[in-house]
Amino acid sequence: MVNTLKFFQHFRNNPALGKYFWLSITLLVIDRLSKSIAIEELQDKPGVFFDLMRPVIFGFRLSFNENLALSIPLSQQVSIVLSAIIIFSLIIIAAKSLEKGRFKQAGWWWLLLLFAASNLYDRIIYTGVIDFIYFELPPFKATIFNLADIGILIALFQITIKHLFNNIRE
């Protein structure tokens, strides 16, 4: 089992990892604040949209996404249980990365974990993930997402690229 105290000692003993930790916490706060502002400012409104370059449309519209990632339709209970299992798995993976001295990789896992937890919080409290960033590029379907979704994609991209380059070197 993962030793929680040892897990957090890595953050204290490694200044670079501490920077990842505080950056992650800061980004989590920004994500939570942006979602609160979206609820406050966009509730019961059709949204705010900008025609940046025809036909691209960018804007803000409040949506409570009850589906899982990639709009996979599942019941609320199943979504919460799956999300909790994923978060627990991310804790274990981040801890193992720390034990192996892979601090940058652990930082990316930590970031992924926090953003996944933010979306799980929405799912529990609001019965759906708070999405508010609207983007449409015809002929593709319009999409609505949030800052945590962007962070999750960036973290997954970084982890995947790092993993691919490590496998190429071996």
C-alpha positions as CSV (number, residue, x, y, z in Angstrom):
1,M,0.0,0.0,0.0
2,V,1.1,3.5,-0.7
3,N,2.6,5.4,2.3
4,T,0.8,8.7,2.2
5,L,3.3,10.5,4.5
6,K,6.2,9.4,2.3
7,F,4.2,10.5,-0.8
8,F,3.9,14.1,0.4
9,Q,7.6,14.1,1.7
10,H,8.7,13.9,-1.9
11,F,7.0,17.2,-2.6
12,R,8.8,18.8,0.3
13,N,12.2,17.3,-0.3
14,N,12.3,18.1,-4.1
15,P,12.0,21.8,-5.0
16,A,11.2,21.1,-8.7
17,L,8.4,18.7,-7.6
18,G,7.2,21.3,-5.1
19,K,6.8,23.7,-8.0
20,Y,4.7,21.2,-9.9
21,F,2.6,20.7,-6.7
22,W,1.9,24.4,-6.2
23,L,1.3,25.0,-9.9
24,S,-1.2,22.2,-9.9
25,I,-3.0,23.6,-6.8
26,T,-3.0,27.1,-8.5
27,L,-4.5,25.6,-11.7
28,L,-7.1,23.7,-9.6
29,V,-8.1,27.0,-7.9
30,I,-8.4,28.7,-11.3
31,D,-10.5,25.8,-12.6
32,R,-12.9,26.0,-9.6
33,L,-13.2,29.8,-9.7
34,S,-13.9,29.7,-13.5
35,K,-16.6,27.2,-12.9
36,S,-18.1,29.3,-10.1
37,I,-18.0,32.4,-12.3
38,A,-19.6,30.4,-15.2
39,I,-22.5,29.3,-12.9
40,E,-23.0,32.8,-11.6
41,E,-22.7,34.7,-14.9
42,L,-24.2,32.2,-17.4
43,Q,-27.0,30.6,-15.5
44,D,-30.3,31.0,-17.3
45,K,-28.6,32.9,-20.2
46,P,-28.2,31.7,-23.8
47,G,-24.4,32.3,-23.7
48,V,-21.9,34.8,-25.1
49,F,-20.4,34.1,-28.5
50,F,-17.8,35.7,-30.7
51,D,-17.3,35.3,-34.4
52,L,-13.5,35.2,-34.5
53,M,-13.0,34.1,-38.0
54,R,-15.9,32.8,-40.1
55,P,-17.0,30.0,-39.7
56,V,-15.2,29.5,-36.3
57,I,-17.4,30.4,-33.3
58,F,-16.0,30.7,-29.8
59,G,-17.9,31.7,-26.7
60,F,-19.2,30.8,-23.2
61,R,-22.4,28.8,-22.5
62,L,-23.2,26.9,-19.3
63,S,-23.7,23.2,-19.6
64,F,-23.9,20.4,-17.0
65,N,-22.4,17.4,-18.7
66,E,-24.0,14.3,-17.2
67,N,-22.1,12.0,-19.6
68,L,-18.7,10.6,-19.0
69,A,-15.6,11.6,-21.1
70,L,-16.3,11.7,-24.8
71,S,-20.0,12.0,-24.0
72,I,-20.3,8.3,-23.1
73,P,-23.8,8.0,-21.6
74,L,-23.7,6.3,-18.2
75,S,-25.9,6.7,-15.1
76,Q,-24.8,9.2,-12.4
77,Q,-23.9,6.4,-10.0
78,V,-21.8,4.5,-12.5
79,S,-20.0,7.7,-13.6
80,I,-19.1,8.6,-10.0
81,V,-17.8,5.1,-9.2
82,L,-15.8,4.9,-12.4
83,S,-14.4,8.4,-11.8
84,A,-13.4,7.4,-8.2
85,I,-11.7,4.3,-9.4
86,I,-9.7,6.3,-12.0
87,I,-8.7,8.8,-9.3
88,F,-7.6,6.1,-6.9
89,S,-5.6,4.5,-9.7
90,L,-4.0,7.9,-10.5
91,I,-2.9,8.3,-6.9
92,I,-1.2,4.9,-7.0
93,I,0.5,5.7,-10.4
94,A,1.7,9.1,-9.1
95,A,3.1,7.6,-6.0
96,K,4.9,4.8,-7.9
97,S,6.4,7.5,-10.2
98,L,7.7,9.3,-7.1
99,E,9.2,6.2,-5.7
100,K,11.0,5.6,-8.9
101,G,12.3,9.2,-8.9
102,R,10.4,10.2,-12.0
103,F,9.4,13.6,-10.6
104,K,8.3,15.3,-13.8
105,Q,6.1,12.3,-14.7
106,A,4.7,12.3,-11.2
107,G,3.9,16.0,-11.5
108,W,1.9,15.4,-14.7
109,W,0.0,12.5,-13.0
110,W,-0.7,14.8,-10.0
111,L,-2.1,17.4,-12.3
112,L,-4.2,14.9,-14.1
113,L,-5.4,13.6,-10.7
114,L,-6.4,17.1,-9.5
115,F,-8.4,18.0,-12.6
116,A,-10.1,14.6,-12.6
117,A,-11.0,15.2,-9.0
118,S,-12.4,18.7,-9.9
119,N,-14.7,17.1,-12.5
120,L,-15.8,14.4,-10.0
121,Y,-16.6,17.1,-7.5
122,D,-18.9,18.7,-10.1
123,R,-20.5,15.4,-10.8
124,I,-21.3,14.8,-7.2
125,I,-22.4,18.3,-6.2
126,Y,-24.1,19.4,-9.5
127,T,-25.0,16.0,-11.0
128,G,-22.9,16.9,-14.0
129,V,-19.5,18.4,-14.9
130,I,-19.7,22.2,-15.3
131,D,-18.7,23.0,-18.9
132,F,-18.7,26.5,-20.2
133,I,-16.2,27.1,-23.0
134,Y,-18.0,26.8,-26.4
135,F,-16.1,26.1,-29.6
136,E,-17.6,25.4,-33.0
137,L,-15.7,24.7,-36.3
138,P,-18.1,23.5,-39.0
139,P,-18.5,20.8,-40.3
140,F,-17.6,19.4,-36.9
141,K,-20.0,19.2,-34.0
142,A,-19.8,22.1,-31.5
143,T,-18.1,21.2,-28.2
144,I,-18.4,22.6,-24.7
145,F,-15.6,21.9,-22.2
146,N,-13.9,23.5,-19.2
147,L,-10.4,24.3,-18.0
148,A,-10.0,21.0,-16.2
149,D,-10.7,19.2,-19.5
150,I,-7.9,21.2,-21.2
151,G,-5.5,20.3,-18.3
152,I,-6.4,16.7,-18.5
153,L,-5.7,16.6,-22.2
154,I,-2.3,18.4,-21.8
155,A,-1.3,16.1,-18.9
156,L,-2.3,13.0,-20.9
157,F,-0.4,14.3,-24.0
158,Q,2.7,15.0,-21.9
159,I,2.6,11.5,-20.2
160,T,2.0,9.8,-23.6
161,I,4.9,11.6,-25.3
162,K,7.2,11.0,-22.4
163,H,6.3,7.3,-22.4
164,L,6.8,7.0,-26.1
165,F,10.2,8.6,-26.0
166,N,11.3,6.4,-23.1
167,N,10.3,3.3,-25.0
168,I,12.2,4.5,-28.1
169,R,15.3,5.0,-26.0
170,E,15.1,1.5,-24.5
